[in-house]
């Protein structure tokens, strides 16, 4: 994988991350408040699951 593909992947992440706040700022604020109420260990587990899912998807491509 070259730098071009890496920058494309990062760009896609930025686009996807920006969609919700752009389309529905009120929903984004509500979700952010709900996430802030979750304990840190649960957030850490969710993050680990997302990392594992991402690695699995990359390996299957």
N, CA, C and O atoms as a Tripos MOL2 file, in Angstrom:
@<TRIPOS>MOLECULE
protein
  244   243    61     0     0
PROTEIN
NO_CHARGES

@<TRIPOS>ATOM
      1 N           0.8490   -1.1720    0.0000 N.3       1 UNK1
      2 CA          0.0000    0.0000    0.0000 C.3       1 UNK1
      3 C           0.8920    1.2320    0.0000 C.2       1 UNK1
      4 O           1.8000    1.3590    0.8220 O.2       1 UNK1
      5 N           0.6240    2.1250   -0.9220 N.am      2 UNK2
      6 CA          1.4060    3.3420   -1.0220 C.3       2 UNK2
      7 C           0.7720    4.4810   -0.2480 C.2       2 UNK2
      8 O          -0.2820    4.3390    0.3730 O.2       2 UNK2
      9 N           1.4580    5.6230   -0.3080 N.am      3 UNK3
     10 CA          0.9580    6.8000    0.4030 C.3       3 UNK3
     11 C          -0.3700    7.2810   -0.1700 C.2       3 UNK3
     12 O          -1.2090    7.8060    0.5620 O.2       3 UNK3
     13 N          -0.5640    7.1030   -1.4750 N.am      4 UNK4
     14 CA         -1.8140    7.5540   -2.0880 C.3       4 UNK4
     15 C          -3.0100    6.8170   -1.4810 C.2       4 UNK4
     16 O          -4.0160    7.4330   -1.1320 O.2       4 UNK4
     17 N          -2.8900    5.5000   -1.3600 N.am      5 UNK5
     18 CA         -3.9750    4.7110   -0.7870 C.3       5 UNK5
     19 C          -4.2100    5.0650    0.6780 C.2       5 UNK5
     20 O          -5.3500    5.0990    1.1410 O.2       5 UNK5
     21 N          -3.1210    5.3290    1.4050 N.am      6 UNK6
     22 CA         -3.2460    5.7140    2.8070 C.3       6 UNK6
     23 C          -4.0030    7.0300    2.9470 C.2       6 UNK6
     24 O          -4.8830    7.1570    3.7990 O.2       6 UNK6
     25 N          -3.6640    8.0050    2.1140 N.am      7 UNK7
     26 CA         -4.3500    9.2980    2.1690 C.3       7 UNK7
     27 C          -5.8060    9.1760    1.7310 C.2       7 UNK7
     28 O          -6.6690    9.8840    2.2510 O.2       7 UNK7
     29 N          -6.0860    8.2940    0.7860 N.am      8 UNK8
     30 CA         -7.4750    8.0540    0.3810 C.3       8 UNK8
     31 C          -8.2590    7.4630    1.5510 C.2       8 UNK8
     32 O          -9.3860    7.8790    1.8190 O.2       8 UNK8
     33 N          -7.6640    6.4950    2.2450 N.am      9 UNK9
     34 CA         -8.3350    5.8710    3.3870 C.3       9 UNK9
     35 C          -8.6000    6.8950    4.4910 C.2       9 UNK9
     36 O          -9.6930    6.9310    5.0570 O.2       9 UNK9
     37 N          -7.6080    7.7210    4.7940 N.am     10 UNK10
     38 CA         -7.7810    8.7500    5.8240 C.3      10 UNK10
     39 C          -8.8510    9.7500    5.3960 C.2      10 UNK10
     40 O          -9.6590   10.1890    6.2150 O.2      10 UNK10
     41 N          -8.8550   10.1070    4.1220 N.am     11 UNK11
     42 CA         -9.8610   11.0420    3.6100 C.3      11 UNK11
     43 C         -11.2650   10.4680    3.7350 C.2      11 UNK11
     44 O         -12.1970   11.1830    4.1020 O.2      11 UNK11
     45 N         -11.4220    9.1870    3.4340 N.am     12 UNK12
     46 CA        -12.7340    8.5540    3.5700 C.3      12 UNK12
     47 C         -13.2030    8.5460    5.0200 C.2      12 UNK12
     48 O         -14.3840    8.7660    5.2920 O.2      12 UNK12
     49 N         -12.2940    8.2950    5.9440 N.am     13 UNK13
     50 CA        -12.6470    8.3360    7.3650 C.3      13 UNK13
     51 C         -13.1210    9.7350    7.7460 C.2      13 UNK13
     52 O         -14.1300    9.8830    8.4360 O.2      13 UNK13
     53 N         -12.4000   10.7590    7.3000 N.am     14 UNK14
     54 CA        -12.7870   12.1360    7.6110 C.3      14 UNK14
     55 C         -14.1540   12.4790    7.0270 C.2      14 UNK14
     56 O         -14.9600   13.1450    7.6760 O.2      14 UNK14
     57 N         -14.4150   12.0280    5.8100 N.am     15 UNK15
     58 CA        -15.7140   12.2780    5.1770 C.3      15 UNK15
     59 C         -16.8250   11.6050    5.9800 C.2      15 UNK15
     60 O         -17.8440   12.2280    6.2790 O.2      15 UNK15
     61 N         -16.6280   10.3360    6.3270 N.am     16 UNK16
     62 CA        -17.6490    9.6140    7.0820 C.3      16 UNK16
     63 C         -17.8600   10.2180    8.4680 C.2      16 UNK16
     64 O         -18.9940   10.3170    8.9350 O.2      16 UNK16
     65 N         -16.7760   10.6230    9.1260 N.am     17 UNK17
     66 CA        -16.8890   11.2360   10.4520 C.3      17 UNK17
     67 C         -17.6070   12.5830   10.3860 C.2      17 UNK17
     68 O         -18.2550   12.9820   11.3540 O.2      17 UNK17
     69 N         -17.5020   13.2750    9.2800 N.am     18 UNK18
     70 CA        -18.1130   14.5900    9.1590 C.3      18 UNK18
     71 C         -19.5590   14.5760    8.7100 C.2      18 UNK18
     72 O         -20.2420   15.5950    8.8030 O.2      18 UNK18
     73 N         -20.0410   13.4430    8.2260 N.am     19 UNK19
     74 CA        -21.4080   13.3820    7.7060 C.3      19 UNK19
     75 C         -22.4640   13.6710    8.7750 C.2      19 UNK19
     76 O         -23.3370   14.5120    8.5640 O.2      19 UNK19
     77 N         -22.3960   12.9910    9.9060 N.am     20 UNK20
     78 CA        -23.4380   13.1590   10.9240 C.3      20 UNK20
     79 C         -23.5050   14.5800   11.4700 C.2      20 UNK20
     80 O         -24.5980   15.1430   11.5340 O.2      20 UNK20
     81 N         -22.3690   15.1960   11.8710 N.am     21 UNK21
     82 CA        -22.4840   16.5760   12.3560 C.3      21 UNK21
     83 C         -22.9830   17.5460   11.2880 C.2      21 UNK21
     84 O         -23.6300   18.5420   11.6120 O.2      21 UNK21
     85 N         -22.6890   17.2670   10.0230 N.am     22 UNK22
     86 CA        -23.1410   18.1430    8.9470 C.3      22 UNK22
     87 C         -24.6330   17.9720    8.6850 C.2      22 UNK22
     88 O         -25.3590   18.9540    8.5310 O.2      22 UNK22
     89 N         -25.0870   16.7180    8.6340 N.am     23 UNK23
     90 CA        -26.4830   16.4370    8.2940 C.3      23 UNK23
     91 C         -27.4190   16.7580    9.4600 C.2      23 UNK23
     92 O         -28.4830   17.3450    9.2610 O.2      23 UNK23
     93 N         -27.0220   16.3730   10.6750 N.am     24 UNK24
     94 CA        -27.9070   16.5740   11.8300 C.3      24 UNK24
     95 C         -27.0950   16.9600   13.0680 C.2      24 UNK24
     96 O         -26.7550   16.1010   13.8820 O.2      24 UNK24
     97 N         -26.7860   18.2440   13.2100 N.am     25 UNK25
     98 CA        -26.0060   18.6790   14.3700 C.3      25 UNK25
     99 C         -26.6850   18.3650   15.7100 C.2      25 UNK25
    100 O         -26.0080   18.0470   16.6870 O.2      25 UNK25
    101 N         -28.0100   18.4520   15.7550 N.am     26 UNK26
    102 CA        -28.7050   18.1790   17.0230 C.3      26 UNK26
    103 C         -28.5710   16.7080   17.4180 C.2      26 UNK26
    104 O         -28.3670   16.4030   18.5930 O.2      26 UNK26
    105 N         -28.6820   15.8030   16.4620 N.am     27 UNK27
    106 CA        -28.4980   14.3800   16.7440 C.3      27 UNK27
    107 C         -27.0620   14.1100   17.1810 C.2      27 UNK27
    108 O         -26.8250   13.3240   18.0980 O.2      27 UNK27
    109 N         -26.1120   14.7570   16.5280 N.am     28 UNK28
    110 CA        -24.7010   14.6070   16.8850 C.3      28 UNK28
    111 C         -24.4670   15.0370   18.3370 C.2      28 UNK28
    112 O         -23.7630   14.3560   19.0830 O.2      28 UNK28
    113 N         -25.0590   16.1650   18.7320 N.am     29 UNK29
    114 CA        -24.9130   16.6530   20.1070 C.3      29 UNK29
    115 C         -25.5410   15.6740   21.1000 C.2      29 UNK29
    116 O         -24.9770   15.4080   22.1610 O.2      29 UNK29
    117 N         -26.7070   15.1430   20.7470 N.am     30 UNK30
    118 CA        -27.3890   14.1950   21.6320 C.3      30 UNK30
    119 C         -26.5620   12.9170   21.8170 C.2      30 UNK30
    120 O         -26.4140   12.4180   22.9320 O.2      30 UNK30
    121 N         -26.0300   12.3990   20.7100 N.am     31 UNK31
    122 CA        -25.2060   11.1890   20.7770 C.3      31 UNK31
    123 C         -23.9440   11.4430   21.5860 C.2      31 UNK31
    124 O         -23.5350   10.6020   22.3870 O.2      31 UNK31
    125 N         -23.3260   12.6040   21.3800 N.am     32 UNK32
    126 CA        -22.1130   12.9500   22.1200 C.3      32 UNK32
    127 C         -22.3890   13.0050   23.6180 C.2      32 UNK32
    128 O         -21.5790   12.5320   24.4150 O.2      32 UNK32
    129 N         -23.5220   13.5770   24.0050 N.am     33 UNK33
    130 CA        -23.8840   13.6240   25.4270 C.3      33 UNK33
    131 C         -24.1190   12.2270   25.9880 C.2      33 UNK33
    132 O         -23.7270   11.9360   27.1180 O.2      33 UNK33
    133 N         -24.7600   11.3610   25.2000 N.am     34 UNK34
    134 CA        -25.0040    9.9950   25.6570 C.3      34 UNK34
    135 C         -23.6900    9.2400   25.8290 C.2      34 UNK34
    136 O         -23.5220    8.4920   26.7920 O.2      34 UNK34
    137 N         -22.7690    9.4320   24.9030 N.am     35 UNK35
    138 CA        -21.4740    8.7580   25.0000 C.3      35 UNK35
    139 C         -20.7120    9.2330   26.2320 C.2      35 UNK35
    140 O         -20.0130    8.4460   26.8710 O.2      35 UNK35
    141 N         -20.8420   10.5090   26.5680 N.am     36 UNK36
    142 CA        -20.1210   11.0320   27.7310 C.3      36 UNK36
    143 C         -20.6160   10.4230   29.0400 C.2      36 UNK36
    144 O         -19.9210   10.4930   30.0530 O.2      36 UNK36
    145 N         -21.8080    9.8260   29.0310 N.am     37 UNK37
    146 CA        -22.3540    9.2030   30.2340 C.3      37 UNK37
    147 C         -21.9440    7.7430   30.3860 C.2      37 UNK37
    148 O         -22.1490    7.1580   31.4500 O.2      37 UNK37
    149 N         -21.3710    7.1460   29.3490 N.am     38 UNK38
    150 CA        -20.9380    5.7490   29.4000 C.3      38 UNK38
    151 C         -19.6110    5.6810   30.1510 C.2      38 UNK38
    152 O         -18.7610    6.5580   30.0000 O.2      38 UNK38
    153 N         -19.4370    4.6250   30.9670 N.am     39 UNK39
    154 CA        -18.1830    4.5230   31.7160 C.3      39 UNK39
    155 C         -17.0080    4.2200   30.7740 C.2      39 UNK39
    156 O         -17.1920    3.6950   29.6760 O.2      39 UNK39
    157 N         -15.8120    4.5620   31.2270 N.am     40 UNK40
    158 CA        -14.6260    4.5020   30.3720 C.3      40 UNK40
    159 C         -14.2850    3.0890   29.9210 C.2      40 UNK40
    160 O         -13.8160    2.9030   28.7990 O.2      40 UNK40
    161 N         -14.5080    2.0930   30.7660 N.am     41 UNK41
    162 CA        -14.1690    0.7280   30.3720 C.3      41 UNK41
    163 C         -15.0520    0.2580   29.2170 C.2      41 UNK41
    164 O         -14.5780   -0.4580   28.3350 O.2      41 UNK41
    165 N         -16.3150    0.6460   29.2090 N.am     42 UNK42
    166 CA        -17.2060    0.2760   28.1010 C.3      42 UNK42
    167 C         -16.7840    0.9630   26.8070 C.2      42 UNK42
    168 O         -16.8250    0.3590   25.7350 O.2      42 UNK42
    169 N         -16.3800    2.2210   26.9110 N.am     43 UNK43
    170 CA        -15.9080    2.9420   25.7260 C.3      43 UNK43
    171 C         -14.6420    2.2910   25.1910 C.2      43 UNK43
    172 O         -14.4640    2.1600   23.9800 O.2      43 UNK43
    173 N         -13.7600    1.8830   26.1070 N.am     44 UNK44
    174 CA        -12.5150    1.2300   25.6980 C.3      44 UNK44
    175 C         -12.8100   -0.0910   24.9830 C.2      44 UNK44
    176 O         -12.1750   -0.4020   23.9750 O.2      44 UNK44
    177 N         -13.7630   -0.8670   25.4940 N.am     45 UNK45
    178 CA        -14.1360   -2.1390   24.8660 C.3      45 UNK45
    179 C         -14.7330   -1.8910   23.4830 C.2      45 UNK45
    180 O         -14.4270   -2.6180   22.5370 O.2      45 UNK45
    181 N         -15.5870   -0.8630   23.3570 N.am     46 UNK46
    182 CA        -16.1560   -0.5300   22.0410 C.3      46 UNK46
    183 C         -15.0440   -0.1490   21.0670 C.2      46 UNK46
    184 O         -15.0660   -0.5580   19.9060 O.2      46 UNK46
    185 N         -14.0750    0.6300   21.5370 N.am     47 UNK47
    186 CA        -12.9510    1.0190   20.6890 C.3      47 UNK47
    187 C         -12.1590   -0.1910   20.2360 C.2      47 UNK47
    188 O         -11.7870   -0.2900   19.0660 O.2      47 UNK47
    189 N         -11.8960   -1.1160   21.1530 N.am     48 UNK48
    190 CA        -11.1620   -2.3330   20.8040 C.3      48 UNK48
    191 C         -11.9310   -3.1570   19.7760 C.2      48 UNK48
    192 O         -11.3390   -3.6800   18.8320 O.2      48 UNK48
    193 N         -13.2420   -3.2730   19.9530 N.am     49 UNK49
    194 CA        -14.0640   -4.0170   18.9830 C.3      49 UNK49
    195 C         -14.0050   -3.3730   17.6020 C.2      49 UNK49
    196 O         -13.9320   -4.0770   16.5950 O.2      49 UNK49
    197 N         -14.0360   -2.0480   17.5440 N.am     50 UNK50
    198 CA        -13.9460   -1.3570   16.2580 C.3      50 UNK50
    199 C         -12.5890   -1.5720   15.6080 C.2      50 UNK50
    200 O         -12.5020   -1.7480   14.3930 O.2      50 UNK50
    201 N         -11.5200   -1.5600   16.4160 N.am     51 UNK51
    202 CA        -10.1780   -1.8110   15.8820 C.3      51 UNK51
    203 C         -10.1010   -3.2180   15.3100 C.2      51 UNK51
    204 O          -9.6040   -3.4110   14.2010 O.2      51 UNK51
    205 N         -10.5910   -4.2060   16.0600 N.am     52 UNK52
    206 CA        -10.5580   -5.5960   15.5950 C.3      52 UNK52
    207 C         -11.3790   -5.7490   14.3200 C.2      52 UNK52
    208 O         -10.9440   -6.4120   13.3780 O.2      52 UNK52
    209 N         -12.5580   -5.1420   14.2830 N.am     53 UNK53
    210 CA        -13.3950   -5.2050   13.0830 C.3      53 UNK53
    211 C         -12.6740   -4.5960   11.8900 C.2      53 UNK53
    212 O         -12.6920   -5.1670   10.7990 O.2      53 UNK53
    213 N         -12.0470   -3.4560   12.0820 N.am     54 UNK54
    214 CA        -11.3070   -2.8160   10.9990 C.3      54 UNK54
    215 C         -10.1710   -3.6760   10.4870 C.2      54 UNK54
    216 O          -9.9610   -3.7780    9.2790 O.2      54 UNK54
    217 N          -9.4330   -4.2980   11.4020 N.am     55 UNK55
    218 CA         -8.3210   -5.1700   11.0030 C.3      55 UNK55
    219 C          -8.8490   -6.3820   10.2360 C.2      55 UNK55
    220 O          -8.2600   -6.7870    9.2340 O.2      55 UNK55
    221 N          -9.9520   -6.9580   10.7010 N.am     56 UNK56
    222 CA        -10.5310   -8.1080    9.9990 C.3      56 UNK56
    223 C         -10.9900   -7.7330    8.5920 C.2      56 UNK56
    224 O         -10.7630   -8.4820    7.6430 O.2      56 UNK56
    225 N         -11.6280   -6.5870    8.4600 N.am     57 UNK57
    226 CA        -12.0800   -6.1450    7.1360 C.3      57 UNK57
    227 C         -10.8940   -5.9370    6.2090 C.2      57 UNK57
    228 O         -10.9330   -6.3450    5.0480 O.2      57 UNK57
    229 N          -9.8380   -5.3020    6.7150 N.am     58 UNK58
    230 CA         -8.6430   -5.0820    5.8880 C.3      58 UNK58
    231 C          -8.0360   -6.4120    5.4640 C.2      58 UNK58
    232 O          -7.5860   -6.5450    4.3260 O.2      58 UNK58
    233 N          -8.0150   -7.3990    6.3580 N.am     59 UNK59
    234 CA         -7.4290   -8.6970    6.0200 C.3      59 UNK59
    235 C          -8.2490   -9.4490    4.9790 C.2      59 UNK59
    236 O          -7.6930  -10.2360    4.2130 O.2      59 UNK59
    237 N          -9.5570   -9.2240    4.9370 N.am     60 UNK60
    238 CA        -10.3990   -9.9180    3.9690 C.3      60 UNK60
    239 C         -10.4110   -9.2470    2.6030 C.2      60 UNK60
    240 O         -10.8570   -9.8470    1.6250 O.2      60 UNK60
    241 N          -9.9290   -8.0170    2.5230 N.am     61 UNK61
    242 CA         -9.9290   -7.3000    1.2380 C.3      61 UNK61
    243 C          -8.7930   -7.7920    0.3780 C.2      61 UNK61
    244 O          -8.6170   -7.3160   -0.7440 O.2      61 UNK61
@<TRIPOS>BOND
     1     1     2 1
     2     2     3 1
     3     3     4 2
     4     3     5 am
     5     5     6 1
     6     6     7 1
     7     7     8 2
     8     7     9 am
     9     9    10 1
    10    10    11 1
    11    11    12 2
    12    11    13 am
    13    13    14 1
    14    14    15 1
    15    15    16 2
    16    15    17 am
    17    17    18 1
    18    18    19 1
    19    19    20 2
    20    19    21 am
    21    21    22 1
    22    22    23 1
    23    23    24 2
    24    23    25 am
    25    25    26 1
    26    26    27 1
    27    27    28 2
    28    27    29 am
    29    29    30 1
    30    30    31 1
    31    31    32 2
    32    31    33 am
    33    33    34 1
    34    34    35 1
    35    35    36 2
    36    35    37 am
    37    37    38 1
    38    38    39 1
    39    39    40 2
    40    39    41 am
    41    41    42 1
    42    42    43 1
    43    43    44 2
    44    43    45 am
    45    45    46 1
    46    46    47 1
    47    47    48 2
    48    47    49 am
    49    49    50 1
    50    50    51 1
    51    51    52 2
    52    51    53 am
    53    53    54 1
    54    54    55 1
    55    55    56 2
    56    55    57 am
    57    57    58 1
    58    58    59 1
    59    59    60 2
    60    59    61 am
    61    61    62 1
    62    62    63 1
    63    63    64 2
    64    63    65 am
    65    65    66 1
    66    66    67 1
    67    67    68 2
    68    67    69 am
    69    69    70 1
    70    70    71 1
    71    71    72 2
    72    71    73 am
    73    73    74 1
    74    74    75 1
    75    75    76 2
    76    75    77 am
    77    77    78 1
    78    78    79 1
    79    79    80 2
    80    79    81 am
    81    81    82 1
    82    82    83 1
    83    83    84 2
    84    83    85 am
    85    85    86 1
    86    86    87 1
    87    87    88 2
    88    87    89 am
    89    89    90 1
    90    90    91 1
    91    91    92 2
    92    91    93 am
    93    93    94 1
    94    94    95 1
    95    95    96 2
    96    95    97 am
    97    97    98 1
    98    98    99 1
    99    99   100 2
   100    99   101 am
   101   101   102 1
   102   102   103 1
   103   103   104 2
   104   103   105 am
   105   105   106 1
   106   106   107 1
   107   107   108 2
   108   107   109 am
   109   109   110 1
   110   110   111 1
   111   111   112 2
   112   111   113 am
   113   113   114 1
   114   114   115 1
   115   115   116 2
   116   115   117 am
   117   117   118 1
   118   118   119 1
   119   119   120 2
   120   119   121 am
   121   121   122 1
   122   122   123 1
   123   123   124 2
   124   123   125 am
   125   125   126 1
   126   126   127 1
   127   127   128 2
   128   127   129 am
   129   129   130 1
   130   130   131 1
   131   131   132 2
   132   131   133 am
   133   133   134 1
   134   134   135 1
   135   135   136 2
   136   135   137 am
   137   137   138 1
   138   138   139 1
   139   139   140 2
   140   139   141 am
   141   141   142 1
   142   142   143 1
   143   143   144 2
   144   143   145 am
   145   145   146 1
   146   146   147 1
   147   147   148 2
   148   147   149 am
   149   149   150 1
   150   150   151 1
   151   151   152 2
   152   151   153 am
   153   153   154 1
   154   154   155 1
   155   155   156 2
   156   155   157 am
   157   157   158 1
   158   158   159 1
   159   159   160 2
   160   159   161 am
   161   161   162 1
   162   162   163 1
   163   163   164 2
   164   163   165 am
   165   165   166 1
   166   166   167 1
   167   167   168 2
   168   167   169 am
   169   169   170 1
   170   170   171 1
   171   171   172 2
   172   171   173 am
   173   173   174 1
   174   174   175 1
   175   175   176 2
   176   175   177 am
   177   177   178 1
   178   178   179 1
   179   179   180 2
   180   179   181 am
   181   181   182 1
   182   182   183 1
   183   183   184 2
   184   183   185 am
   185   185   186 1
   186   186   187 1
   187   187   188 2
   188   187   189 am
   189   189   190 1
   190   190   191 1
   191   191   192 2
   192   191   193 am
   193   193   194 1
   194   194   195 1
   195   195   196 2
   196   195   197 am
   197   197   198 1
   198   198   199 1
   199   199   200 2
   200   199   201 am
   201   201   202 1
   202   202   203 1
   203   203   204 2
   204   203   205 am
   205   205   206 1
   206   206   207 1
   207   207   208 2
   208   207   209 am
   209   209   210 1
   210   210   211 1
   211   211   212 2
   212   211   213 am
   213   213   214 1
   214   214   215 1
   215   215   216 2
   216   215   217 am
   217   217   218 1
   218   218   219 1
   219   219   220 2
   220   219   221 am
   221   221   222 1
   222   222   223 1
   223   223   224 2
   224   223   225 am
   225   225   226 1
   226   226   227 1
   227   227   228 2
   228   227   229 am
   229   229   230 1
   230   230   231 1
   231   231   232 2
   232   231   233 am
   233   233   234 1
   234   234   235 1
   235   235   236 2
   236   235   237 am
   237   237   238 1
   238   238   239 1
   239   239   240 2
   240   239   241 am
   241   241   242 1
   242   242   243 1
   243   243   244 2
@<TRIPOS>SUBSTRUCTURE
     1 UNK1         2 RESIDUE 1 A UNK
     2 UNK2         6 RESIDUE 1 A UNK
     3 UNK3        10 RESIDUE 1 A UNK
     4 UNK4        14 RESIDUE 1 A UNK
     5 UNK5        18 RESIDUE 1 A UNK
     6 UNK6        22 RESIDUE 1 A UNK
     7 UNK7        26 RESIDUE 1 A UNK
     8 UNK8        30 RESIDUE 1 A UNK
     9 UNK9        34 RESIDUE 1 A UNK
    10 UNK10       38 RESIDUE 1 A UNK
    11 UNK11       42 RESIDUE 1 A UNK
    12 UNK12       46 RESIDUE 1 A UNK
    13 UNK13       50 RESIDUE 1 A UNK
    14 UNK14       54 RESIDUE 1 A UNK
    15 UNK15       58 RESIDUE 1 A UNK
    16 UNK16       62 RESIDUE 1 A UNK
    17 UNK17       66 RESIDUE 1 A UNK
    18 UNK18       70 RESIDUE 1 A UNK
    19 UNK19       74 RESIDUE 1 A UNK
    20 UNK20       78 RESIDUE 1 A UNK
    21 UNK21       82 RESIDUE 1 A UNK
    22 UNK22       86 RESIDUE 1 A UNK
    23 UNK23       90 RESIDUE 1 A UNK
    24 UNK24       94 RESIDUE 1 A UNK
    25 UNK25       98 RESIDUE 1 A UNK
    26 UNK26      102 RESIDUE 1 A UNK
    27 UNK27      106 RESIDUE 1 A UNK
    28 UNK28      110 RESIDUE 1 A UNK
    29 UNK29      114 RESIDUE 1 A UNK
    30 UNK30      118 RESIDUE 1 A UNK
    31 UNK31      122 RESIDUE 1 A UNK
    32 UNK32      126 RESIDUE 1 A UNK
    33 UNK33      130 RESIDUE 1 A UNK
    34 UNK34      134 RESIDUE 1 A UNK
    35 UNK35      138 RESIDUE 1 A UNK
    36 UNK36      142 RESIDUE 1 A UNK
    37 UNK37      146 RESIDUE 1 A UNK
    38 UNK38      150 RESIDUE 1 A UNK
    39 UNK39      154 RESIDUE 1 A UNK
    40 UNK40      158 RESIDUE 1 A UNK
    41 UNK41      162 RESIDUE 1 A UNK
    42 UNK42      166 RESIDUE 1 A UNK
    43 UNK43      170 RESIDUE 1 A UNK
    44 UNK44      174 RESIDUE 1 A UNK
    45 UNK45      178 RESIDUE 1 A UNK
    46 UNK46      182 RESIDUE 1 A UNK
    47 UNK47      186 RESIDUE 1 A UNK
    48 UNK48      190 RESIDUE 1 A UNK
    49 UNK49      194 RESIDUE 1 A UNK
    50 UNK50      198 RESIDUE 1 A UNK
    51 UNK51      202 RESIDUE 1 A UNK
    52 UNK52      206 RESIDUE 1 A UNK
    53 UNK53      210 RESIDUE 1 A UNK
    54 UNK54      214 RESIDUE 1 A UNK
    55 UNK55      218 RESIDUE 1 A UNK
    56 UNK56      222 RESIDUE 1 A UNK
    57 UNK57      226 RESIDUE 1 A UNK
    58 UNK58      230 RESIDUE 1 A UNK
    59 UNK59      234 RESIDUE 1 A UNK
    60 UNK60      238 RESIDUE 1 A UNK
    61 UNK61      242 RESIDUE 1 A UNK
